[in-house]
Amino acid sequence: MRNKVTENHIGRRGLLSLLKTLCFVLTSGCLSTNIHAADHAISMIGDLQHPPNFEKYSYAENRVQRDGDLTEAKVGNFDNINPFTIRGAVAHNIRENIFESLLSRNMDEPFALYALLAEKLSVDAERSRISFRLNKAAKFSDGKPVRVEDVIFSWKALREEGRPNHRHYYQQVSQVEKTGPRDVTFTFKGPPFDRELPLIIGLMPI
């Protein structure tokens, strides 16, 4: 019995040691000062899956039908079509299907975003700021181009009147500047700097 208890005790100690090591590795990866970024994408952890000018995400189907109707079943009802307010029940998928962001998620990569409305991005090692260059092809549904002024307006509106999560994150931006005809730069409050904030800004709906 004594030997069995001793073996179990050593097993627990070994398990705790393994868990501590795993936590250290994960934390070190998250807090690494080496940001994984390129002109076309940014990642918090690990290398980027797709190169510049890639045609589609790995899970996208080439044979998808581009015209027609899609009908989905949803549980419940709605009394609001504004996805940026906390009042009422918002219709499903309004945010995802109507509004776009500077960057888009790759659902096959954790913490990886790729250029969408923006065609290029740049971020410093401290993650104290991030710059975007808008894609010339980015347009609203009425055909008008997406401008730097539209990005700045969206940030101001959501910072002051958006949902609590929008207000919390966007108030951590100390300055937004138009740094070129299609360029905009977000500078963050700090130090210390929120290392995920560049990605959060990249997902801001425009």
Secondary structure, 3 states (H helix, E strand, C coil): CHHHHHHHHHHHHHHHHHHHHHHHHHHHHHCCCCCEECCCEEECCCCCCCCCCCCCCCCCCCCCCCCCCCCCCCCCCCCECCCCCCCCCECCCHHHHHCCECEEECCCCCCEEEECCEEEEEECCCCCEEEEEECCCCECCCCCECCHHHHHHHHHHHHHHCCHHHHHHHCCEEEEEEEECCEEEEEECCCCCCCCHHHHHHCCEC
